[in-house]
Amino acid sequence: MFDSCSIVTQAEASTALGQTVQAPVRGKATVEGGVACVFYGPSVKAGTDPDVPVNDSVRVVLVVGSNATTWFSDYKSKVPAQAITGLGDQAYFDGSASVSVLKGDEYLRVAVIGVANFEDTEKTLAQAVLPLM
């Protein structure tokens, strides 16, 4: 069973960000039904609050269980969601920061912050971990 800190590897997060990331840090705040796990690039200072998005980071939230569809749909209703085909059962880009994927009873949300083409990078990262869902 995977969680927000194990569904994406440190190597995958490094590839997405284009630089070596530190080991993941688990947040405390619940975001759309799950707790974010954050991989920081080398420019991020130690002790940075994982509940606050910052540049040079990869944020991952995985929600598993019967509430996954509810949380996926809830966030979708709050953003200008742009459908993505070919990822899981349903997927969308939120219009500004992250990609959300629903597969069965698992909801993955990823945000790669600090790269030029973040939407494509997020789609690639989501595609890489989709077989684990």
Secondary structure, 3 states (H helix, E strand, C coil): CCCCCCCCCHHHHHHHHCCCCCCCEEEEEEECCEEEEEEECCCCCCCCCCCCCCCCEEEEEEEECCCHHHHHHHHHHHCCCEECCCCCCEEEECCCCCEEEEECCEEEEEEEECCCCHHHHHHHHHHHHHHHC
